[in-house]
C-alpha cells in the first residue's frame, strides 16, 4: 500500500520554499500565512526534521528543505502537465494513427469513409513514419506488424499476415506452376529479405534465386507488379482489394504465414478516449469481416 506524507503540508511547504515567503505561498494557495506556517510545522513534525531555518524577516530552507523542494516542484509540474493532458484528451475529437505508408494506402484509407460515416466529428490524422518508427506518445494508437509484444503498450490482434506471390493478369497466364518463377522477375522489398525464402520453404519448393528490382516499401513493389514489371510477394491484407478487383492475380493457391501478425497498439491511458473507443470498435469489426 502506498504511504503518502501530509499532502496539505507538502503543498504549503513547496509553495513557501519556491516563493521564499509564507505570505506569497498563502496568496497562491488562497489561505492565510498563519495556515501556511501551521501546515509546514505539522509536516516538519511528521518528517522529524526541520525544512526551514526561521530567521527574523527571512525564510531560509535548510539543506534538506532545498533538496525536498527541488524534487517536489518537479513532481507538481509533472502533475499539472498530466492533468492538462487528461483534461484535453477527454474532450478531444482528434485521432492520430501511427501506421506504415503501405498499410495506410492499401487498406486503411480506402475504408476511411466507412469510419467517418460512424463518427464524422472525429478528425483523423496519419503519422506514417514507417513500420520501424518507435511508438510516439502523441499518437492515439498505431497499427503494427509484429509478435504482439511491445513493452508498455497494449496490443490487440487484427489480421493474419500471409505471404502470397502476386502479379498482373497477363503475367499470371505465363506462370503455369511455381517452377516457372525461376524464369520470372521477382520483385523484392529491402526491409523484408526473408519473404521469398519463407514462401518457397512453406510451399515445399527448392529455394529460387531472387533476382529483380528492390523497393523500400511493399506498396512500391505491388505497384510494379500491377504494371507488369514482375512478380511481387504480397502480404495480406495489402493485396486483398487488388485481388478482388482483378488488378493483381495470385497465380498459385499456396499462401504462407509471414511469422508476424497485424496488431492495433496503444497506451492503456488512452483506451477510454471517445475517439479511440470509436476507432477501436470500428477497426476490430472491419478486420473480422475481411
N, C-alpha and C positions, 0 to 999 in steps of 0.2 A: 504494500500500500504506500502510495506517495505521501511523504510528510512534508508539508509546506510550512514555512515560518509565518509570522504575523504579517499578513499581506497589507493591511492598512498602514502598519508601521513601516513596511518596506516602501510603499508609495510615498509616504511622508518623508522618510529619510532620503530617498533618491532625489526628490524634488528639492529638498533643502540643500543637499550636498551639491547638486548640479547648479543651482542658482546662487548658493552661498548665503542664503538668508531664509530664516523661518517665515518672515513676512512674505517674501516673494513666493515661497512654496505654498503658503496659505492662500495667496491670491490665485495661484494656478489651480489648486485643488478645491477652491471655494469653501474653505473652512477658516478658522481663526488661527493666528500664530500660536496661541496657547494650546490649541488642539494639535498642531504640528509638533510642538515641543513635547507634549504628553505622549503622543504616539511613538515618537523617536525614543523617548526614555523607556517606554514599555518594550520596544524592540531591543534596546541595549540590554535590558534586564533578562530577556528571554535568550539572547545570544550569549550573555555572560561576558561581554566586553564593550568598552566604550567606542563609539563611532565618531564622536565629536569631542574635540578639546575645547570646552566652553571658556571663552575669554570675554572680557568686558567689550561690548560693542563689536565683537567679531566672532564669526563662526568658522572654526577650522577643523577639517576632518582629520582623524587620526590615520596612520598608515593603513590600518585595517579598514577604516571607513573609505579611504580613497580607492582601495582595491575593490571593495564591495560596490561602491557607486559606479565604477567603470563597467563592471560586469552587469549590474542592474540596468544601467542606461541602455546598453546594447540589447539586453533582453526586452526591455519595454519598447524600444524602437522596432524590433522584430515583431513583437506582439501587435503593435499598431499597424505595421505593414500587412501582417497576416489578416487582421480584422478588416482592413480596407479591401484586401483581395477577396475574402469570403463575401463581403457585402456586395462587391462589384459582380462577382460570379453568380450570385444568387439571382440577380436581375438581368444577367447577360443573355443576349439572344445571338451571340456570336459563337460559331462553331469552327474551330481551327483544326484541320485534319492533316497530320503528317503522313505523307504517302509518297511512294515512288512514282515517277512520271508515267511509267508504262501502265501501272495499275490504275492511276487516275484517268488516263486517256482511254484505255481499253475496256475498263469495267465501270469505274465509279461515275465519271462524268456522263456517259450515256444514260445512266439511271438517275441522275441528279434531279431531273424534273419530277420523277415519281416521289422523291423525298420532299421536294418543295411543295407538292400538292398537299402533303400531310400537314406541314407546318411552314407556310410561306413567309412567316415573320423572322425565321432564323437566317442570319447572314452567314453563309458558308464560305470559309477561306481555306485555300490549299497551301500547304508548305511542302513542296516537292523537292526536298533535299536529297532524295535518293535513299535506297534501302539501307545503305551503310551509315547514314547520318544518325547521330545519337538522338535519343528522345529528348525533345525540348519541353521544358516545363510550361512554356507559353502555349503549347498545343493543348487542345481539349482531349485529343486522342490520336492514335496512329494506327495504321494498317501495315503489318509487317509479315514477312516470310521468315519462319524460324522454327525452333523446337518448343516454343511455349514458355521458355524461361527467360524473363527479363527482370533482373533483380530490382525490387522496389516498385514494380508495376504489376497491374492485373492483366491477365491475358485470357481472351475468350476465342476459341477456335471458330473460324468462319468457313473455310474451304479446304479441301484436299488440294495438293499441288502435284498434279500428274503431268508427266512429260509425254509429248506426242509429236512426231515429225509432221510438219505441215508444209504445203507448197501451193502454188497456183494450180487451177484445174488442168490447164494444158500440160503442165509438167507431170501432174499425177498420172496422166494417161500413159506416160512413158515409164512408170515405176510399177512393174507387174509384181515384183517380190522385193523384200528388203535387201536382197543381194544386189539389186540394181543401184542401191545407194553408193556402191563402190565407184560408179561412173558419174555420180551426181556431184554438183557443187553443194557442199554442206556449210550452211551459214552458222557462225559461232557468236557467242556473247562472251566478251572478255572476262567478266567477273563470274562466269559460270562455266569454267572449262570442263567440269565433270558431267555436264548434262548429256552429251552424246555418248560418252563411255558408259554412263549409267543406263541409258536406254538400250544400248547394244547388249549389255550384260543381262538386263531384265528381260529382253526379248530372246535370250539364248542364241545370240548371234556372235560370230567372231568380231573382234574389235576392228573397225574400219578406220583408216587414217582420215582425219577430218581436215579437209583442205577447202578453203573458201574464205570469203571476206569475214572479218571480225568486227563486231559492233559493240559500242559501250552499253547499249540498252536493248532489252528484249523487243521493245516497240520498233526499233530501227531494223532489227533482223526480220521481224514479222512483216514489216512493210516491204522489205526487199524480197521476201518470199512471195508476197502477193503480186509484186511486179515481175515475177518470173526469173529473179536472179539465181535462186537456188532453193534448197530445202532447209527450213529452219526447224530447230527444236522448240516447240511451243510449250508453254505452261498453262494449265487451266487455273483460273478462268480467263486468262488473257485471250485465248483463241476461240472461246465458245461462240461469241457473237459472229465472228468471221466465218466459222464453220457453219453456223445456222444460215447465214446469208449467202454462202457459197463463194465468198471472196477467197477463202482458203479451203483446202481439202486435206484430210488426213488419209494418205494413201494406204496406210496399214492400220489394222484394228488395234494393234498392241499399244497400250499406254503403260507407263512405268512410274511408280511413285518417286518423287524427287528426293524424299527423305526429310522434307520440311513441309510445314503447312502454313496456311494464312491465318493470322490472328488479328483481332481487334485488341489493342493495348491501350491502357490508360492508367492514370494515377487514381488511387481509390478515393482521394479527396474530392475528385470531380464527378463521381458516379451519380450524385443526386442533382447535378445541374440540369435544369429543364431541357436545354438544348442538347446535351449529351444523352439524356434519357430518351429523347425522341429519336435521335440518330441511332443509338444502340438498338432500340427496338426495331427500327426500320431495316438496318443492315443485317441483323441476325435473321429476320424474316426473309429478306431478299436472298441471303446466302442459302437458306434451306430450300428455296424454290428453284435454285439452279440445277 
